[in-house]
Amino acid sequence: MRFLVEAGAACAVYQDATLRNLKCERIQCDEIWSYIGKKDKNVPVDEQGQFGIGSVWTWTALDADTKLVCSWMIGTRDAAAAYDFMQDLASRLSNRVQLTTDGHTAYLSAVEYAFGGDIDYAMLVKIYGESREAEKRYSPAECVGCERKPISGTPDPKHISTSYVERQNLTMRMHMRRFTRLTNAFSKKLENHVAAVALHFMFYNFVRIHQTLRVTPAMAAGVSEKVWEIADIVKLVEEREQAEQEQKAERRINSLSRSGSALGHESSGWAPKR
């Protein structure tokens, strides 16, 4: 499990640095629910409100053309999380894009704050019917229609869609057992959950060849020139560990150097009595 955390951290750092100046045209965003430790109804009173216990949400932004997941964030599903997520997404794009989100109202002010007027933004609001009593516990209500709502700029009505990012949600649930509903494989610690998500997106973006594109999303987006292998990810982890060890050694040397210098100054004013 410790290797999982270290590998996840290495993948997160690499993608954070690499997924920059992206030349995307159409971005779709969504949030996917999971939980850590226990479901909300089972969280003790003294632990309620603590992030990392109970429900957590993974916010994702996907390039509709290259299928690259260019930004993701694990957090709550409130306005503050929406602001952080949208600012991170905006910092990774090099040009104006068309953005589509679901009808979550937290997006409205967050998108305006992060992009200003430099975006073509629309919401796809789903209309749900009544669920049958037997399905209420495990399944969402049936979607009976969608309403396209232009918010700012001039979004192309043909491309107001969240289909690709919702398909990515299914990929997450299929590839990561901890996202599967009605299972005992849920994450027990926030640290492990974050690492697993970072590893998943590293595999999805850089290793897995997309069936439609015939290349990886990273190659389609121009941020990688090759199909990565698992060995490349292992090498990434090893390089990060080596860099951390070198930094620790350097800090240790600097600390000893400062200590020696201080001792030298203290002893420079002392001399034996004659």
Backbone hydrogen bonds in HBPLUS format (Angstrom, degrees):
<---DONOR---> <-ACCEPTOR-->    atom                        ^
c    i                          cat <-CA-CA->   ^        H-A-AA   ^      H-
h    n   atom  resd res      DA  || num        DHA   H-A  angle D-A-AA Bond
n    s   type  num  typ     dist DA aas  dist angle  dist       angle   num
A0005-VAL N   A0001-MET O   3.12 MM   4  6.51 156.6  2.18 150.0 154.7     1
A0006-GLU N   A0002-ARG O   3.00 MM   4  6.30 161.7  2.04 150.2 155.1     2
A0007-ALA N   A0003-PHE O   2.74 MM   4  5.87 162.3  1.77 153.9 159.1     3
A0008-GLY N   A0004-LEU O   2.84 MM   4  5.96 158.6  1.89 147.7 154.1     4
A0009-ALA N   A0005-VAL O   2.96 MM   4  6.15 155.3  2.02 145.1 151.7     5
A0010-ALA N   A0006-GLU O   3.02 MM   4  6.26 158.7  2.07 146.6 152.0     6
A0011-CYS N   A0007-ALA O   2.96 MM   4  6.18 158.3  2.00 150.1 156.0     7
A0012-ALA N   A0008-GLY O   2.89 MM   4  6.04 154.2  1.95 147.0 154.4     8
A0013-VAL N   A0009-ALA O   3.00 MM   4  6.18 163.4  2.03 150.4 154.2     9
A0014-TYR N   A0010-ALA O   3.01 MM   4  6.17 161.6  2.05 145.8 151.2    10
A0015-GLN N   A0011-CYS O   3.00 MM   4  6.10 168.3  2.01 148.8 152.1    11
A0016-ASP N   A0012-ALA O   2.92 MM   4  5.98 153.4  1.99 145.3 153.4    12
A0017-ALA N   A0013-VAL O   3.14 MM   4  6.33 150.6  2.23 144.1 150.6    13
A0018-THR N   A0014-TYR O   2.89 MM   4  6.03 148.5  1.99 146.5 156.4    14
A0019-LEU N   A0015-GLN O   2.89 MM   4  5.57 169.4  1.90 145.3 148.5    15
A0020-ARG N   A0018-THR O   2.80 MM   2  5.60 134.1  2.01 109.4  94.7    16
A0022-LEU N   A0092-ARG O   2.82 MM  70  6.03 170.1  1.83 161.2 158.1    17
A0094-SER N   A0022-LEU O   3.01 MM  72  5.54 162.8  2.04 146.3 141.9    18
A0098-GLN N   A0025-GLU O   2.84 MM  73  6.19 163.5  1.87 150.4 154.2    19
A0064-ALA N   A0026-ARG O   2.94 MM  38  5.61 160.5  1.97 147.6 153.6    20
A0027-ILE N   A0098-GLN O   2.81 MM  71  6.16 165.0  1.83 163.2 168.3    21
A0100-THR N   A0027-ILE O   2.94 MM  73  6.40 151.5  2.02 155.7 165.1    22
A0028-GLN N   A0062-LEU O   2.90 MM  34  5.30 161.7  1.93 150.8 156.6    23
A0062-LEU N   A0028-GLN O   2.85 MM  34  5.30 167.9  1.87 156.6 159.5    24
A0029-CYS N   A0100-THR O   2.97 MM  71  6.36 157.2  2.02 162.8 168.2    25
A0030-ASP N   A0060-THR O   3.10 MM  30  5.61 151.1  2.18 150.1 157.2    26
A0060-THR N   A0030-ASP O   2.95 MM  30  5.61 168.1  1.96 161.9 163.5    27
A0032-ILE N   A0058-THR O   3.01 MM  26  5.26 149.4  2.11 130.5 139.9    28
A0058-THR N   A0032-ILE O   2.93 MM  26  5.26 164.0  1.95 149.4 153.7    29
A0034-SER N   A0056-VAL O   2.98 MM  22  5.53 144.3  2.11 168.9 168.9    30
A0056-VAL N   A0034-SER O   2.89 MM  22  5.53 166.9  1.91 142.1 142.9    31
A0036-ILE N   A0054-GLY O   2.85 MM  18  5.11 154.0  1.92 132.5 138.0    32
A0038-LYS N   A0036-ILE O   2.83 MM   2  5.66 140.0  1.99 102.2  92.2    33
A0054-GLY N   A0036-ILE O   2.91 MM  18  5.11 178.4  1.91 150.4 149.9    34
A0037-GLY N   A0187-SER O   2.79 MM 150  6.20 162.7  1.82 158.8 157.2    35
A0042-ASN N   A0039-LYS O   2.86 MM   3  5.49 152.7  1.94 120.1 128.8    36
A0043-VAL N   A0040-ASP O   3.16 MM   3  5.27 165.8  2.18 108.5 112.9    37
A0047-GLU N   A0044-PRO O   3.01 MM   3  5.38 154.4  2.07 111.0 119.2    38
A0048-GLN N   A0045-VAL O   3.33 MM   3  5.29 154.9  2.40 100.0 107.2    39
A0050-GLN N   A0047-GLU O   3.26 MM   3  5.82 157.6  2.31 135.1 135.3    40
A0053-ILE N   A0050-GLN O   3.27 MM   3  5.98 143.0  2.42 142.0 140.4    41
A0057-TRP N   A0075-GLY O   2.79 MM  18  5.39 164.7  1.82 165.7 167.8    42
A0075-GLY N   A0057-TRP O   2.85 MM  18  5.39 164.0  1.88 158.4 163.0    43
A0059-TRP N   A0073-MET O   2.72 MM  14  5.09 161.7  1.76 162.2 160.2    44
A0073-MET N   A0059-TRP O   2.93 MM  14  5.09 144.6  2.05 138.1 145.4    45
A0061-ALA N   A0071-SER O   2.92 MM  10  5.25 144.2  2.05 164.9 158.2    46
A0070-CYS N   A0061-ALA O   3.01 MM   9  5.96 126.4  2.31 148.2 163.0    47
A0063-ASP N   A0068-LEU O   2.85 MM   5  5.24 163.4  1.88 150.0 154.8    48
A0067-LYS N   A0063-ASP O   2.72 MM   4  4.98 137.5  1.90 144.8 153.2    49
A0082-ALA N   A0078-ASP O   3.11 MM   4  6.41 156.1  2.17 148.1 155.3    50
A0083-TYR N   A0079-ALA O   2.93 MM   4  6.20 154.5  2.00 152.4 158.5    51
A0084-ASP N   A0080-ALA O   3.12 MM   4  6.42 165.8  2.14 150.1 153.0    52
A0085-PHE N   A0081-ALA O   2.92 MM   4  6.09 163.6  1.95 152.7 157.5    53
A0086-MET N   A0082-ALA O   2.96 MM   4  6.05 167.8  1.97 151.2 154.4    54
A0087-GLN N   A0083-TYR O   3.00 MM   4  6.13 157.0  2.06 150.4 156.8    55
A0088-ASP N   A0084-ASP O   3.06 MM   4  6.24 154.4  2.13 144.7 151.5    56
A0089-LEU N   A0085-PHE O   2.96 MM   4  6.24 161.1  2.00 150.9 156.2    57
A0090-ALA N   A0086-MET O   2.91 MM   4  6.07 166.4  1.92 148.8 152.5    58
A0091-SER N   A0087-GLN O   3.09 MM   4  6.22 148.2  2.20 141.4 149.1    59
A0092-ARG N   A0089-LEU O   3.05 MM   3  5.42 154.9  2.12 110.7 118.6    60
A0093-LEU N   A0090-ALA O   3.41 MM   3  5.56 159.7  2.46 105.6 111.0    61
A0120-ASP N   A0097-VAL O   3.11 MM  23  6.31 173.3  2.12 158.6 158.2    62
A0099-LEU N   A0120-ASP O   2.78 MM  21  6.12 154.6  1.85 149.4 157.8    63
A0122-ALA N   A0099-LEU O   2.95 MM  23  6.36 154.9  2.01 161.8 170.1    64
A0101-THR N   A0122-ALA O   3.24 MM  21  6.80 149.7  2.34 149.0 157.6    65
A0124-LEU N   A0101-THR O   2.86 MM  23  6.21 158.6  1.90 161.8 168.9    66
A0107-TYR N   A0104-HIS O   3.13 MM   3  6.07 164.5  2.15 126.9 130.4    67
A0108-LEU N   A0105-THR O   3.11 MM   3  5.64 142.6  2.25 113.3 121.7    68
A0111-VAL N   A0107-TYR O   2.80 MM   4  5.74 167.1  1.82 159.7 160.0    69
A0112-GLU N   A0108-LEU O   3.37 MM   4  6.52 163.9  2.40 141.6 146.2    70
A0113-TYR N   A0109-SER O   2.93 MM   4  6.03 155.6  1.99 145.2 151.9    71
A0114-ALA N   A0110-ALA O   3.00 MM   4  6.14 158.6  2.05 147.0 152.5    72
A0115-PHE N   A0111-VAL O   2.90 MM   4  5.84 166.1  1.92 154.5 158.2    73
A0116-GLY N   A0112-GLU O   2.79 MM   4  4.72 138.3  1.96 122.6 133.5    74
A0118-ASP N   A0115-PHE O   3.16 MM   3  5.59 154.4  2.23 134.8 133.0    75
A0121-TYR N   A0152-SER O   2.86 MM  31  5.13 147.0  1.97 132.6 143.6    76
A0151-ILE N   A0121-TYR O   2.78 MM  30  5.46 165.8  1.80 145.8 147.3    77
A0152-SER N   A0121-TYR O   3.15 MM  31  5.13 162.2  2.19 133.5 137.3    78
A0123-MET N   A0149-LYS O   2.86 MM  26  5.05 162.8  1.89 139.8 142.9    79
A0149-LYS N   A0123-MET O   2.83 MM  26  5.05 173.2  1.83 158.5 159.8    80
A0125-VAL N   A0147-GLU O   2.88 MM  22  5.05 162.6  1.91 157.5 151.8    81
A0147-GLU N   A0125-VAL O   2.73 MM  22  5.05 156.2  1.78 145.5 154.0    82
A0127-ILE N   A0145-GLY O   2.71 MM  18  5.02 167.3  1.73 152.3 148.4    83
A0144-VAL N   A0127-ILE O   2.73 MM  17  5.72 151.4  1.81 154.6 164.6    84
A0129-GLY N   A0142-GLU O   2.77 MM  13  5.46 165.2  1.79 164.8 168.9    85
A0135-GLU N   A0132-ARG O   2.90 MM   3  5.43 147.0  2.00 116.9 127.0    86
A0139-SER N   A0135-GLU O   2.95 MM   4  5.44 157.3  2.01 160.5 163.3    87
A0159-HIS N   A0156-ASP O   2.93 MM   3  5.56 150.1  2.02 120.3 128.6    88
A0160-ILE N   A0157-PRO O   3.36 MM   3  5.30 171.7  2.36 106.9 107.0    89
A0166-GLU N   A0162-THR O   3.02 MM   4  6.11 151.6  2.10 150.0 158.4    90
A0167-ARG N   A0163-SER O   2.97 MM   4  6.19 144.5  2.10 140.9 150.6    91
A0168-GLN N   A0164-TYR O   2.97 MM   4  6.28 141.7  2.12 139.4 150.4    92
A0169-ASN N   A0165-VAL O   3.03 MM   4  6.38 137.9  2.21 136.0 146.7    93
A0170-LEU N   A0166-GLU O   3.27 MM   4  6.67 148.7  2.38 140.0 146.7    94
A0171-THR N   A0167-ARG O   3.05 MM   4  6.42 152.1  2.13 143.0 151.0    95
A0172-MET N   A0168-GLN O   2.95 MM   4  6.27 152.8  2.03 148.7 155.3    96
A0173-ARG N   A0169-ASN O   3.05 MM   4  6.40 159.1  2.10 148.6 153.5    97
A0174-MET N   A0170-LEU O   2.89 MM   4  6.11 147.2  2.00 149.9 159.5    98
A0175-HIS N   A0171-THR O   2.87 MM   4  5.94 153.1  1.94 150.1 156.9    99
A0176-MET N   A0172-MET O   2.88 MM   4  5.70 152.5  1.95 149.0 154.9   100
A0179-PHE N   A0176-MET O   2.95 MM   3  5.69 166.1  1.97 122.8 127.5   101
A0180-THR N   A0177-ARG O   3.00 MM   3  5.23 158.4  2.05 109.2 116.3   102
A0193-HIS N   A0189-LYS O   3.11 MM   4  6.39 154.7  2.18 147.1 154.6   103
A0194-VAL N   A0190-LEU O   2.92 MM   4  6.16 167.0  1.94 163.7 165.1   104
A0195-ALA N   A0191-GLU O   3.14 MM   4  6.28 158.8  2.19 142.1 148.1   105
A0196-ALA N   A0192-ASN O   2.95 MM   4  6.13 156.9  2.01 147.3 153.3   106
A0197-VAL N   A0193-HIS O   3.09 MM   4  6.34 158.2  2.14 150.8 156.0   107
A0198-ALA N   A0194-VAL O   3.08 MM   4  6.32 160.3  2.12 149.1 154.3   108
A0199-LEU N   A0195-ALA O   2.98 MM   4  6.19 158.0  2.03 149.3 155.3   109
A0200-HIS N   A0196-ALA O   2.92 MM   4  6.11 154.8  1.98 144.6 152.0   110
A0201-PHE N   A0197-VAL O   3.04 MM   4  6.31 165.2  2.07 153.8 156.0   111
A0202-MET N   A0198-ALA O   3.03 MM   4  6.19 144.0  2.16 140.3 150.6   112
A0203-PHE N   A0199-LEU O   2.98 MM   4  6.23 161.6  2.02 151.7 155.8   113
A0204-TYR N   A0200-HIS O   2.78 MM   4  6.03 163.5  1.81 152.4 157.9   114
A0205-ASN N   A0201-PHE O   2.83 MM   4  5.70 164.8  1.86 140.0 144.8   115
A0206-PHE N   A0202-MET O   3.00 MM   4  5.75 160.3  2.04 142.4 148.5   116
A0207-VAL N   A0203-PHE O   2.96 MM   4  4.76 144.8  2.08 121.7 131.5   117
A0208-ARG N   A0203-PHE O   2.86 MM   5  5.97 164.0  1.88 167.2 165.9   118
A0218-ALA N   A0205-ASN O   2.87 MM  13  5.27 151.6  1.95 158.6 151.3   119
A0228-TRP N   A0206-PHE O   2.99 MM  22  5.56 153.9  2.06 157.3 151.4   120
A0210-HIS N   A0215-VAL O   2.97 MM   5  5.77 155.3  2.03 131.4 132.2   121
A0214-ARG N   A0210-HIS O   2.85 MM   4  5.54 153.2  1.92 152.4 157.6   122
A0219-MET N   A0216-THR O   3.08 MM   3  5.25 121.2  2.44 101.7 115.7   123
A0220-ALA N   A0216-THR O   3.01 MM   4  6.34 160.1  2.05 155.2 161.3   124
A0221-ALA N   A0217-PRO O   2.93 MM   4  6.11 142.1  2.07 143.4 153.2   125
A0223-VAL N   A0218-ALA O   2.95 MM   5  5.34 153.9  2.02 162.4 159.5   126
A0222-GLY N   A0219-MET O   3.09 MM   3  5.02 152.1  2.17  98.8 107.5   127
A0232-ASP N   A0229-GLU O   2.92 MM   3  5.28 134.4  2.13 105.4 117.7   128
A0233-ILE N   A0230-ILE O   3.05 MM   3  5.19 122.0  2.40  98.1 112.4   129
A0234-VAL N   A0230-ILE O   3.02 MM   4  6.40 158.4  2.06 152.8 159.0   130
A0235-LYS N   A0231-ALA O   2.94 MM   4  6.14 155.0  2.00 142.5 149.3   131
A0236-LEU N   A0232-ASP O   2.98 MM   4  6.21 145.1  2.11 137.2 146.6   132
A0237-VAL N   A0233-ILE O   3.03 MM   4  6.41 150.4  2.12 147.9 155.1   133
A0238-GLU N   A0234-VAL O   2.97 MM   4  6.30 159.9  2.01 151.2 156.8   134
A0239-GLU N   A0235-LYS O   2.89 MM   4  6.10 159.7  1.93 151.4 156.5   135
A0240-ARG N   A0236-LEU O   3.06 MM   4  6.26 151.0  2.15 141.3 149.0   136
A0241-GLU N   A0237-VAL O   2.93 MM   4  6.22 158.8  1.97 152.0 157.8   137
A0242-GLN N   A0238-GLU O   2.91 MM   4  6.14 159.2  1.95 150.2 155.9   138
A0243-ALA N   A0239-GLU O   2.96 MM   4  6.11 157.9  2.01 143.7 149.7   139
A0244-GLU N   A0240-ARG O   2.94 MM   4  6.18 155.1  2.00 147.9 154.6   140
A0245-GLN N   A0241-GLU O   2.96 MM   4  6.21 155.0  2.02 147.4 154.2   141
A0246-GLU N   A0242-GLN O   2.94 MM   4  6.20 156.6  1.99 149.3 155.7   142
A0247-GLN N   A0243-ALA O   2.95 MM   4  6.18 152.9  2.02 144.8 152.2   143
A0248-LYS N   A0244-GLU O   2.92 MM   4  6.17 155.5  1.98 146.8 153.4   144
A0249-ALA N   A0245-GLN O   2.92 MM   4  6.15 158.9  1.97 147.8 153.6   145
A0250-GLU N   A0246-GLU O   2.88 MM   4  6.07 154.4  1.95 144.7 152.1   146
A0251-ARG N   A0247-GLN O   2.87 MM   4  6.10 159.6  1.91 148.4 153.9   147
A0252-ARG N   A0248-LYS O   2.89 MM   4  6.10 151.2  1.97 144.8 153.3   148
A0253-ILE N   A0249-ALA O   2.92 MM   4  6.17 156.3  1.98 147.6 153.6   149
A0254-ASN N   A0250-GLU O   2.89 MM   4  6.13 163.0  1.92 151.5 156.2   150
A0255-SER N   A0251-ARG O   2.87 MM   4  6.02 151.2  1.95 142.3 150.5   151
A0256-LEU N   A0252-ARG O   2.94 MM   4  6.18 160.6  1.98 148.8 153.5   152
A0257-SER N   A0253-ILE O   2.80 MM   4  5.99 151.6  1.88 147.2 156.2   153
A0258-ARG N   A0254-ASN O   2.92 MM   4  6.14 158.0  1.97 146.9 151.8   154
A0259-SER N   A0255-SER O   2.97 MM   4  6.19 154.0  2.04 144.3 152.0   155
A0260-GLY N   A0256-LEU O   2.86 MM   4  6.05 159.1  1.90 147.9 153.4   156
A0261-SER N   A0257-SER O   2.90 MM   4  6.11 152.7  1.98 144.7 152.6   157
A0262-ALA N   A0258-ARG O   2.93 MM   4  6.13 153.7  2.00 144.6 151.4   158
A0263-LEU N   A0259-SER O   3.00 MM   4  6.26 156.7  2.06 147.7 153.7   159
A0264-GLY N   A0260-GLY O   2.96 MM   4  6.15 150.4  2.05 142.4 150.8   160
A0265-HIS N   A0261-SER O   3.05 MM   4  6.35 152.1  2.13 146.3 152.6   161
A0266-GLU N   A0262-ALA O   3.06 MM   4  6.31 154.1  2.13 145.7 152.8   162
A0267-SER N   A0263-LEU O   2.98 MM   4  6.16 154.5  2.05 148.2 154.5   163
A0268-SER N   A0264-GLY O   3.01 MM   4  5.97 126.6  2.30 137.7 150.7   164
A0270-TRP N   A0267-SER O   3.22 MM   3  5.41 166.7  2.24 112.5 114.8   165
